Amino acid sequence: MDIDKFKKVCKHAVQYFGETSRKQLAQEECAELIQALSKDLRGKKHNVEEEIADVLIMIEQLFNIYDMEKMNNNLNMKIDRLDKLME
C-alpha cells in the first residue's frame, strides 16, 4: 500500500464530501464491521477483512477532522495501559 496516496486520498475525501458525510459513513462502516465479526464468531461466512479495510479508511478520514494532539495523547495513554495489562 502506498501510504502517501492513502493519506492524500483520505484527506481529499473529507474536503470533497464534507465532515458530516464522513462521520456518517464512519458510523455505517463500523456497524458493518460489527456485523461481519458477529458472523465470524458464529462460524458463518464473513467479510471481516474487507470491513476492516473500510474502517481503516474511515479512521484516516476522521484523523483529518478531529484534534490530532488529543488523539495522540489518548493513544499513548491507552497503549501504556494495554502494555501494563500484559506484564
C-alpha positions in Angstrom: 0.0 0.0 0.0 1.2 3.5 -0.9 0.8 5.3 2.5 1.3 8.7 1.0 -1.5 8.1 -1.5 -3.7 6.6 1.2 -3.3 9.8 3.4 -3.7 12.1 0.4 -6.9 10.5 -0.8 -8.5 10.3 2.6 -7.7 14.0 3.3 -9.2 14.9 -0.1 -12.3 12.9 0.7 -13.0 15.0 3.8 -12.7 18.1 1.8 -14.7 16.8 -1.1 -17.6 15.2 0.7 -17.6 17.2 3.9 -17.1 16.3 7.6 -20.7 15.3 8.3 -20.8 12.9 5.4 -17.5 11.3 6.6 -18.8 10.9 10.2 -22.0 9.3 9.0 -20.1 6.9 6.7 -17.7 6.0 9.5 -20.7 5.0 11.6 -22.0 2.8 8.8 -18.7 1.2 8.2 -18.2 0.4 11.9 -21.6 -1.2 12.1 -20.8 -3.3 9.1 -17.5 -4.5 10.8 -19.5 -5.4 13.9 -21.9 -7.5 11.8 -19.0 -9.2 10.0 -17.3 -10.0 13.3 -20.5 -11.4 14.7 -20.9 -13.7 11.6 -17.3 -14.9 12.0 -17.8 -15.6 15.7 -20.9 -17.7 14.8 -18.9 -19.6 12.2 -20.7 -18.1 9.3 -19.3 -16.7 6.0 -18.0 -13.2 6.6 -16.1 -10.3 5.1 -14.2 -9.1 8.1 -11.0 -8.2 6.1 -13.0 -6.0 3.7 -14.8 -4.3 6.6 -11.5 -3.7 8.5 -10.1 -2.0 5.3 -13.3 0.2 5.1 -13.0 1.2 8.8 -9.3 2.0 8.5 -10.0 4.3 5.5 -12.7 6.0 7.6 -10.4 6.3 10.6 -7.8 8.0 8.5 -10.5 10.4 7.3 -11.6 11.1 10.9 -7.9 11.8 11.7 -8.3 14.8 9.3 -11.4 16.0 11.2 -10.6 15.7 14.9 -7.8 17.1 17.1 -4.6 15.1 16.4 -2.9 16.1 19.6 -5.8 14.9 21.7 -5.8 11.6 19.7 -2.1 11.1 20.2 -2.4 11.8 24.0 -5.2 9.2 24.2 -3.3 6.7 22.0 -0.2 6.9 24.2 -2.3 6.6 27.4 -4.2 3.6 26.2 -1.2 1.8 24.7 0.6 2.2 28.0 -2.4 0.8 29.8 -2.6 -2.2 27.5 1.1 -2.8 27.8 0.8 -2.8 31.6 -2.1 -5.3 31.5 0.1 -7.7 29.7 3.0 -7.5 32.2 
